Amino acid sequence: MRATLGRDPADRALFDRALTHGSQATETYERLEFLGDRVLGLAVAEWLYARFPKEAEGQLSKRLNALVTGAVCAEVARELGVVPYLRLGKQARDDGAANSDNVLGDVMEALIGALYLDAGAEAARDFVRAHWAGRIDHQARAPQHPKSALQEWAAAHNRRPPAYEIVDRSGPHHAPRFTVKVSVGKLAEATGEGSSKHQAETAAATALLKELQK
């Protein structure tokens, strides 16, 4: 735990709960995830506000949205070596929950929530800054979300707004896979996959943008 958090927890039970999936017990990470999501958002928003003093709200929002996604949280969880410590039921483990971005992203937020309760806001903020620093440094400019970029392309070319449709959903509840189709009128369409509807829509928008910008 010290290697992951940089400190020994005062209340280890909090962190045990943050690592516990619903397939294992009733005391799960879900409430801590709810809290940690807000703590992470505030820590990153405060950081961006100070780091980019000349940027408008819209630019800061783009940066924030790119930094607090479930996929990014899952990346951090993997980097910290969280996977072996997940408490999963046998079926969930057999179904691949240990490698699910959805599960790992939720667990990472739960760990931040646990750290906030165990050691306070400053410790949680320092943890976020330590493990998100490289990601902020790589944002030379505020990123444009693919869905927003596609919508702007359609408007600029006098086309209908992009329309998204779920064409397939597979996998167990804790590790779903979505396939989404996006189209711009009858001009063009593309599909994308992801572990959430939002991820699949983003992948589809990215694929269609590449086609339209050739």
N, C-alpha and C positions, 0 to 999 in steps of 0.2 A: 504493500500500500504506500509506503514511503517513496518507493521508486516512481510510482505513478503520480502521486499528489505532491511530492516534495516535502511531506511532513507525516507524522504519525497522527491518525485521527483520535480525537477525544472520545467520540462515540462511534465505534466500529460498526455497530448495528445499522446505522444510517447508510453506510457504504455497502454493507451486505445487501440491504434492501434495494439500493440503486442498481445492483447487479442481478437482481432476481426477476426473471421473466414470468409472465402470467401462467405459463405452462407448469411452473414449478411449485408455486405457493400462492396464498391469498395476499400476503404482504409483498407486493410487487413494486416495481420502480415507477409506476404511473404517476402517483402524486408528486414524487420528487422530480420527475420529468417535467411536469407542469410548471413547477417552481423554477427549475434550472433553465428552461426555455426563456423565461422572463429575465432571469439573472444574466444569462448570456447576451440577450438582446440589449439590455441596459449597458453592460460592460463594453460591448462593441460600439454601441451608439455614442457613449461618452468618449471613447477613444477616438472614433472618427471625427467627432465634433472638435476635439482639440487638435487632431493631427492635420485636418484639412480646413483651416479657418476661413478660407475664401470660397469654399464650395457651397452651392445652394442646397436647399433641402432635398431636391430631386436627385442630385448627384450623390449626396450622402445616403439616401435611401437605396439607390442602386448598389452602392458598396455594401451596405448593411445586408441587403437581401442576398447578395452573393456569398457572404461570409457565414451566415447562420443557417444554411440549408442542412437538411438531414444528411445529405451526402458528405458535406464538409465535416459535420460532427462525427460521422462514421469513420472518415479518414483519420481524424485525431484519435479516435478510440483505438484504431488499429496501430497507429504510431506509438501509442502508450502501452501497447501490449495487453489490452483489456480482454481480448477474446478468450484466453484460457480460464478466466475467472468468472465468466458468465454462468449464472445458475439457470439452467434450462431443463425442462422435462425431456425425457428420452425421445418422444415423438418430435418435439420441436427441434432438438439437436439433429435427429435423423433427417428432418426436412430442410436442414441448412440454415436454421435461424442464427447460428453463430457467425455466419458470413453475410447476413442480411443487413443492407444499409438502414432499413427501417428500424431494426432492433438495435443495432450499434449506435445509430444516431440518437435514439431515445435514451439508451443507457448513458451516453456521454452527457446528455442534458441532465439526466438524473444524478450523475456524479457531481456535476456542477452545483445542482440544488443541494445535495448532501454536504458538499464543501461549504456552501454558503451558511447552512444551518450549523455546521460543526465549528467553523472557524471565523465566520463573518464575511461581510461584503468585500473587505479589502483583500482577504485571502483568495476569494473567488475571482475578483478582478485580476489579481496578479497571475493566477493560474491561466485565465483566458488570454491575457497578454503574452504569457510565455509560450503558449501553444498555438496561438493564432498570428503571432508576429510575422512569420514568413509569408503568410497569405496576404496580409495587409501590404507588406513591402512589395509584393509582386503586382499589386494593383497600381500600375503607372497612372491610369486614369480610371474614372468610374466606369465599371463594366456595363454594357448594354445587355439586358436580358434578351435572349433570342426571341421570346414571344413578343416583347415590346418592339424589337427591331423588325420583326416580320409585319407587325401591325403598321408600323411607320412606313415600311416599304409599300404595303398595299395602298395606304392613303396617298403616298407620294405619286403612285402610278395610277390613281383613280380606279382602283380595284376594290372589290368587296372585302370587308374585314375577314381575316382568317377564321375558318370554322373547324372546331376540333370534335372528334368523335372517337369514343372508346370502341375498338373493334375486337379486342380480346382481353380477358382477364384469366390468369391461371395461377397455380401455386396455392399453398396453404395461407390461412388468414394472416399469420405473422410474417410471411415472406412472399407476398403477391408479386406477380409480374403483369404489367399493363402494356398493351399495344394500342397506340393512339394514331389516328389518321388526321392530318390537317390539310385543308384545301383552301385555295384562294379562288373562289368562283369555279369556273371550269378551266382556268388557266393552267394550274398545276396542283399536284398533291404529293405528300410524302408521309411516311410512317416512322414512328419511333417507339422504343421500348424503355421501361424503367420500373423501379420497385414501388413507385407511386404514380398516381394520375398526373401530378405536376411534373415529375421527372420525365414521364413518357411524352407529355405535351412539349416540354422543353427540347427533348431529343428530336421530336418530329419537326418543330419549328426550325431547329438548327439544320436539319437535313433539307428542308424546303428552301431555306435561305441560300444554302450552297447551290441548289439547282437554279434558283432565280438569278443569282449573281454571277453565273458562268458567262 
